[in-house]
Amino acid sequence: MRARSDEPAHGHSFVNPATIIVVCAIGLTFLGLTILFSASAWFKKGPYFYLNKQLIGVVAAAVLCFVTSRLNLDYLRRYAWWIAGACVVGLALVLVVGINVNGSRRWLGYGSLRLQVSEFAKLGLVFCLAHYLALNQTRIGEIKRGFLYPLGLIGAFAGLTILEPDFGVAALMVAVGLVLLFLAGAKWRYILPTLALVGGLFSVAVMNNPNRLRRMTEFLSEEKSYQLRQGLAAFAAGGVDGAGLGQGRQQLSYLPEAHTDYIFSVVGEELGLIFTMGVVLTFTVMLIAGLVHLRRAPNLFHFLLVLGCVLLVCLQAIINLGVVTAVLPTKGMSLPFISAGLSNLLLMGILLGIILNTQRTWGRASLPERVRTLREVMA
């Protein structure tokens, strides 16, 4: 996986995969700010309430992006298990003193400031899993160190997240973790039974939760939930050209969570099919650019870390778009860069910072072996 010496270094070229990803993210963010102002125009707190909060989040995310892009990721690996421990403690702390909203404890905060710990735990899981798999890549074929130990790490993060309860984020953690595990070299004969077991456990958890069981039955039946019907009605009302900015009706208290989970429906109603397809195309471009960028990864740790970052963005987008268009069961998950929400916006800034960081550093010559603080087999 080390870049060949005869390959040109594009780390400082303006047109590169990381730049494409950042440009796409900036475009989606501006679209989000525009449609968020429209979606919250009739809110009791005023049309600028969510817009101002989102602008503060964008500035904070940009700062985090810059800081992360300058970090030494290999040096940070020294603290991988401290990061894992902090994430687990944070997830456990939410269950004890977390802020309860609609029956779920997912946030820590004070006053109006709230942070969703599971958002940052997703990145913590990716970072620690990439670190562990890189250090043990010659033993990935083993059942204990190559599969059960990393699976236990995934289970600890996802299990605590389910207890909040947040099934969507837990499912995303499991999906990303298993993909990283498979690409690191884990065997199919271990992964397939695990998928069956996870599916069974999720089914049991859903059946024991009346609210989520209702969501599932409504999704499978022809009679959709009120929220989903209103979301689909927004797409139908928008048509190809859209009703125009500020002219949509669904955000007038007809569509719940119009500024967060279902903001894509507002995009469809006010801006039409062209913009909705543009959003889908933009996330597709980000995914392709991320995969192209991975070709230059110097080692397994960097490969898995960046792949995890790309998956956290694109899989979350796929889940949100699938829910809003009735392809997937209803689940509260924001649309990256567009939906209102401080925690996810900050996470997106960190993910972009990691991608920019690797674009800047992957073109550099490797450090001499004698100064390496972490030893691993370079593929």
C-alpha positions as CSV (number, residue, x, y, z in Angstrom):
1,M,0.0,0.0,0.0
2,R,3.0,2.3,0.1
3,A,3.0,4.8,-2.8
4,R,5.6,3.8,-5.5
5,S,8.6,6.1,-5.9
6,D,7.8,6.6,-9.5
7,E,4.4,8.0,-8.8
8,P,4.1,11.8,-8.9
9,A,3.3,13.4,-5.5
10,H,0.1,15.4,-5.6
11,G,0.0,16.4,-2.0
12,H,0.4,20.1,-2.8
13,S,-1.6,20.1,-6.1
14,F,-4.8,22.3,-5.9
15,V,-6.9,19.7,-7.8
16,N,-6.7,16.6,-5.7
17,P,-9.3,14.3,-4.0
18,A,-9.1,16.1,-0.6
19,T,-9.8,19.4,-2.3
20,I,-12.7,18.0,-4.2
21,I,-14.2,16.6,-0.9
22,V,-13.8,19.9,0.8
23,V,-15.3,21.9,-2.0
24,C,-18.3,19.5,-2.0
25,A,-18.6,19.9,1.8
26,I,-18.6,23.7,1.5
27,G,-21.3,23.6,-1.2
28,L,-23.5,21.4,0.9
29,T,-22.9,23.6,3.9
30,F,-24.0,26.8,2.0
31,L,-27.1,24.9,0.8
32,G,-27.8,23.8,4.3
33,L,-27.6,27.4,5.7
34,T,-29.9,28.6,2.9
35,I,-32.5,25.9,3.3
36,L,-32.3,26.0,7.1
37,F,-33.2,29.7,7.1
38,S,-36.2,28.9,4.9
39,A,-37.2,25.9,7.0
40,S,-37.2,27.9,10.2
41,A,-38.7,31.1,8.9
42,W,-42.0,30.4,10.7
43,F,-40.6,29.0,14.0
44,K,-41.7,30.6,17.2
45,K,-38.1,31.3,18.2
46,G,-37.7,33.4,15.1
47,P,-36.2,32.8,11.6
48,Y,-32.7,33.5,12.7
49,F,-32.5,31.3,15.8
50,Y,-31.4,28.1,14.1
51,L,-29.4,29.9,11.4
52,N,-27.3,31.8,14.0
53,K,-26.6,28.6,15.9
54,Q,-25.7,26.8,12.6
55,L,-23.3,29.7,11.6
56,I,-21.6,29.4,15.0
57,G,-21.3,25.6,14.4
58,V,-19.8,26.2,10.9
59,V,-17.2,28.5,12.3
60,A,-16.3,26.1,15.1
61,A,-16.2,23.2,12.6
62,A,-13.9,25.2,10.3
63,V,-11.5,25.8,13.3
64,L,-11.5,22.1,14.2
65,C,-10.9,21.2,10.6
66,F,-7.8,23.5,10.4
67,V,-6.5,22.3,13.8
68,T,-7.0,18.6,12.9
69,S,-5.3,19.1,9.5
70,R,-2.1,20.2,11.3
71,L,-2.0,17.3,13.8
72,N,0.6,14.5,13.7
73,L,-1.7,11.5,13.4
74,D,1.1,9.0,14.0
75,Y,2.0,10.8,17.2
76,L,-1.6,10.8,18.2
77,R,-1.7,7.0,17.9
78,R,0.3,6.8,21.2
79,Y,-3.0,7.8,22.9
80,A,-5.3,5.6,21.0
81,W,-6.4,3.6,24.0
82,W,-6.8,6.7,26.1
83,I,-9.1,8.0,23.3
84,A,-11.1,4.7,23.4
85,G,-11.4,4.9,27.2
86,A,-12.6,8.5,27.1
87,C,-15.2,7.6,24.5
88,V,-16.5,4.7,26.5
89,V,-16.6,6.8,29.7
90,G,-18.5,9.5,27.8
91,L,-21.0,7.1,26.5
92,A,-21.5,5.6,30.0
93,L,-21.8,9.1,31.5
94,V,-24.6,10.0,29.1
95,L,-26.6,7.1,30.5
96,V,-26.3,8.4,34.0
97,V,-26.4,12.2,33.8
98,G,-27.3,12.8,30.1
99,I,-30.0,15.2,29.0
100,N,-33.3,13.3,28.4
101,V,-35.1,14.4,25.2
102,N,-38.2,12.4,24.0
103,G,-37.2,9.4,26.1
104,S,-33.5,9.2,24.9
105,R,-30.4,10.2,26.8
106,R,-27.9,11.1,24.1
107,W,-26.6,14.6,25.1
108,L,-24.2,16.1,27.6
109,G,-24.3,19.8,28.2
110,Y,-25.2,22.8,30.2
111,G,-28.0,25.2,29.5
112,S,-28.5,25.6,25.8
113,L,-25.2,24.0,24.9
114,R,-25.5,20.3,24.1
115,L,-23.1,17.8,22.6
116,Q,-24.1,14.3,21.4
117,V,-21.3,12.1,22.7
118,S,-22.1,9.2,20.3
119,E,-21.2,11.5,17.3
120,F,-17.6,11.8,18.5
121,A,-17.5,8.2,19.7
122,K,-18.0,7.1,16.0
123,L,-14.7,8.7,15.2
124,G,-13.0,7.4,18.3
125,L,-14.1,3.9,17.3
126,V,-12.6,4.3,13.8
127,F,-9.3,5.7,15.1
128,C,-8.8,3.0,17.7
129,L,-9.9,0.2,15.4
130,A,-7.5,1.4,12.7
131,H,-4.7,1.6,15.2
132,Y,-5.3,-1.9,16.6
133,L,-5.8,-3.6,13.1
134,A,-2.6,-1.9,11.8
135,L,-0.5,-3.2,14.7
136,N,-2.0,-6.7,14.4
137,Q,-2.3,-7.0,10.6
138,T,-0.1,-10.1,10.5
139,R,-2.5,-11.8,12.9
140,I,-5.9,-10.8,11.4
141,G,-6.5,-14.4,10.3
142,E,-6.6,-15.5,14.0
143,I,-10.0,-15.9,15.6
144,K,-9.0,-14.2,18.9
145,R,-6.6,-11.3,18.2
146,G,-7.7,-10.9,14.6
147,F,-11.5,-10.9,15.1
148,L,-12.9,-11.3,18.6
149,Y,-10.8,-8.5,20.2
150,P,-11.7,-5.9,17.6
151,L,-15.3,-7.2,17.5
152,G,-15.4,-6.6,21.3
153,L,-14.3,-3.0,20.8
154,I,-17.0,-2.5,18.2
155,G,-19.5,-4.1,20.6
156,A,-18.6,-1.9,23.5
157,F,-19.2,1.3,21.6
158,A,-22.3,0.1,19.8
159,G,-23.8,-1.5,22.9
160,L,-23.5,1.6,25.0
161,T,-25.0,3.6,22.2
162,I,-28.0,1.2,21.9
163,L,-28.7,1.8,25.6
164,E,-29.3,5.5,25.1
165,P,-31.2,4.3,23.0
166,D,-29.8,5.3,19.5
167,F,-30.2,2.4,17.1
168,G,-29.2,4.3,14.0
169,V,-25.8,5.4,15.3
170,A,-25.2,2.0,16.8
171,A,-25.9,0.4,13.4
172,L,-23.6,2.8,11.7
173,M,-20.8,2.0,14.1
174,V,-21.3,-1.7,13.5
175,A,-21.4,-1.3,9.7
176,V,-18.3,0.9,9.5
177,G,-16.4,-1.3,12.0
178,L,-17.1,-4.6,10.1
179,V,-16.1,-3.0,6.8
180,L,-12.8,-1.9,8.3
181,L,-12.4,-5.4,9.8
182,F,-13.0,-7.1,6.5
183,L,-10.7,-4.8,4.5
184,A,-8.0,-5.4,7.1
185,G,-8.1,-9.1,6.2
186,A,-10.7,-10.7,8.5
187,K,-12.2,-13.9,7.1
188,W,-15.7,-14.2,5.7
189,R,-16.4,-17.3,7.8
190,Y,-16.1,-15.1,10.9
191,I,-18.0,-12.0,9.5
192,L,-21.1,-13.7,8.1
193,P,-22.1,-15.4,11.3
194,T,-21.5,-12.1,13.1
195,L,-23.8,-10.3,10.7
196,A,-26.5,-12.8,11.3
197,L,-26.0,-12.5,15.1
198,V,-26.1,-8.7,15.0
199,G,-29.2,-8.8,12.8
200,G,-30.9,-11.1,15.3
201,L,-29.9,-8.9,18.3
202,F,-31.2,-5.8,16.6
203,S,-34.5,-7.5,15.8
204,V,-34.9,-8.5,19.4
205,A,-34.1,-5.0,20.5
206,V,-36.6,-3.5,18.1
207,M,-39.4,-5.9,19.2
208,N,-38.8,-5.0,22.8
209,N,-39.2,-1.3,22.1
210,P,-42.8,-0.4,21.2
211,N,-41.8,2.9,19.6
212,R,-39.3,1.3,17.2
213,L,-41.6,-1.7,16.6
214,R,-44.3,0.8,15.5
215,R,-41.9,2.5,13.2
216,M,-40.9,-0.8,11.6
217,T,-44.5,-1.9,11.1
218,E,-45.4,1.4,9.6
219,F,-42.5,1.3,7.2
220,L,-43.5,-2.2,6.1
221,S,-47.2,-1.4,5.7
222,E,-48.8,0.7,3.0
223,E,-50.0,3.1,5.7
224,K,-47.0,5.3,6.3
225,S,-46.4,7.4,9.4
226,Y,-47.6,11.0,9.4
227,Q,-44.0,12.4,9.3
228,L,-43.1,10.2,6.3
229,R,-46.3,11.0,4.5
230,Q,-45.6,14.7,4.9
231,G,-42.0,14.3,3.8
232,L,-43.0,12.5,0.6
233,A,-45.7,15.1,0.0
234,A,-43.0,17.7,0.0
235,F,-41.1,16.0,-2.8
236,A,-44.4,15.7,-4.8
237,A,-45.2,19.4,-4.3
238,G,-41.7,20.5,-5.3
239,G,-41.7,18.6,-8.6
240,V,-38.8,19.3,-11.0
241,D,-38.4,23.0,-10.5
242,G,-39.5,23.4,-6.9
243,A,-41.9,25.9,-5.3
244,G,-39.1,28.5,-4.6
245,L,-37.1,29.5,-1.5
246,G,-39.5,30.4,1.3
247,Q,-42.5,29.1,-0.6
248,G,-42.7,25.6,0.8
249,R,-45.6,24.7,3.1
250,Q,-44.3,21.6,4.9
251,Q,-42.1,23.5,7.3
252,L,-45.2,25.5,8.5
253,S,-45.6,23.0,11.3
254,Y,-46.8,20.3,8.9
255,L,-43.5,18.4,8.8
256,P,-41.9,17.5,12.2
257,E,-38.1,17.9,12.4
258,A,-38.1,19.9,9.1
259,H,-34.8,21.6,10.0
260,T,-33.0,18.4,11.1
261,D,-33.8,14.8,10.0
262,Y,-36.2,15.8,7.2
263,I,-34.5,18.9,5.8
264,F,-33.9,17.0,2.5
265,S,-37.7,17.0,2.0
266,V,-37.6,20.8,2.3
267,V,-34.9,20.9,-0.3
268,G,-37.1,18.8,-2.6
269,E,-40.2,21.0,-2.1
270,E,-38.5,24.4,-2.4
271,L,-35.7,23.7,-4.9
272,G,-37.0,20.7,-6.8
273,L,-35.6,17.5,-8.4
274,I,-32.5,19.2,-9.8
275,F,-31.2,20.2,-6.4
276,T,-32.1,16.9,-4.7
277,M,-30.3,15.0,-7.4
278,G,-27.5,17.4,-7.0
279,V,-27.2,16.6,-3.3
280,V,-27.1,12.9,-4.1
281,L,-24.5,13.5,-6.8
282,T,-22.4,15.6,-4.5
283,F,-22.2,12.8,-1.9
284,T,-21.4,10.3,-4.6
285,V,-18.5,12.5,-5.8
286,M,-17.2,12.7,-2.2
287,L,-17.3,8.9,-1.9
288,I,-15.5,8.4,-5.2
289,A,-12.9,11.1,-4.4
290,G,-12.3,9.5,-1.0
291,L,-11.7,6.1,-2.5
292,V,-9.3,7.6,-5.1
293,H,-7.4,9.3,-2.3
294,L,-7.0,6.0,-0.5
295,R,-4.8,4.7,-3.3
296,R,-2.0,6.8,-1.9
297,A,-2.2,5.6,1.7
298,P,1.3,4.8,3.0
299,N,0.2,2.1,5.5
300,L,-2.8,0.2,6.8
301,F,-3.5,2.6,9.7
302,H,-3.9,5.6,7.4
303,F,-5.9,3.6,4.9
304,L,-8.4,2.4,7.5
305,L,-8.6,5.8,9.3
306,V,-9.4,7.7,6.1
307,L,-11.7,5.0,4.9
308,G,-13.6,5.2,8.2
309,C,-13.9,9.0,7.8
310,V,-15.3,8.7,4.3
311,L,-17.8,6.0,5.4
312,L,-18.9,8.0,8.4
313,V,-19.9,10.8,6.0
314,C,-21.3,8.9,3.1
315,L,-23.1,6.1,5.0
316,Q,-24.8,8.6,7.2
317,A,-26.0,10.5,4.1
318,I,-27.3,7.2,2.6
319,I,-29.2,6.4,5.7
320,N,-30.8,9.9,6.0
321,L,-31.7,9.9,2.3
322,G,-33.1,6.4,2.5
323,V,-35.3,7.3,5.5
324,V,-36.6,10.5,4.0
325,T,-37.5,8.8,0.7
326,A,-39.1,5.8,2.5
327,V,-36.5,3.3,1.3
328,L,-35.3,2.6,4.9
329,P,-37.2,2.5,8.2
330,T,-37.7,5.8,10.0
331,K,-34.6,6.7,12.1
332,G,-33.5,10.1,13.4
333,M,-30.2,10.8,11.7
334,S,-29.1,14.1,10.3
335,L,-27.9,14.8,6.8
336,P,-24.2,15.7,6.9
337,F,-23.4,19.4,6.4
338,I,-27.0,20.3,5.7
339,S,-29.1,19.4,8.8
340,A,-29.2,21.6,11.9
341,G,-27.1,20.2,14.7
342,L,-23.9,21.2,16.4
343,S,-22.4,17.8,17.3
344,N,-22.6,16.3,13.8
345,L,-21.3,19.5,12.3
346,L,-18.3,19.5,14.5
347,L,-17.7,15.9,13.7
348,M,-17.8,16.6,10.0
349,G,-15.2,19.4,10.5
350,I,-12.8,16.9,12.2
351,L,-13.4,14.3,9.5
352,L,-12.5,16.8,6.8
353,G,-9.5,17.9,8.8
354,I,-8.2,14.3,8.9
355,I,-8.6,13.9,5.1
356,L,-6.8,17.2,4.5
357,N,-4.1,16.1,6.9
358,T,-3.4,13.0,5.0
359,Q,-3.5,14.8,1.7
360,R,-0.7,17.0,3.0
361,T,1.4,14.3,4.7
362,W,1.1,11.3,2.5
363,G,3.4,12.7,-0.2
364,R,6.2,13.1,2.3
365,A,9.1,10.7,2.6
366,S,8.7,8.1,5.3
367,L,10.6,8.6,8.6
368,P,13.7,6.5,9.2
369,E,12.9,3.2,10.9
370,R,15.0,4.1,13.9
371,V,12.8,7.0,14.9
372,R,9.5,5.2,14.5
373,T,7.6,5.1,17.8
374,L,5.1,2.5,16.5
375,R,6.3,-0.6,14.7
376,E,4.0,-2.3,12.2
377,V,4.4,-4.3,9.1
378,M,4.1,-2.0,6.1
379,A,2.0,-3.5,3.3
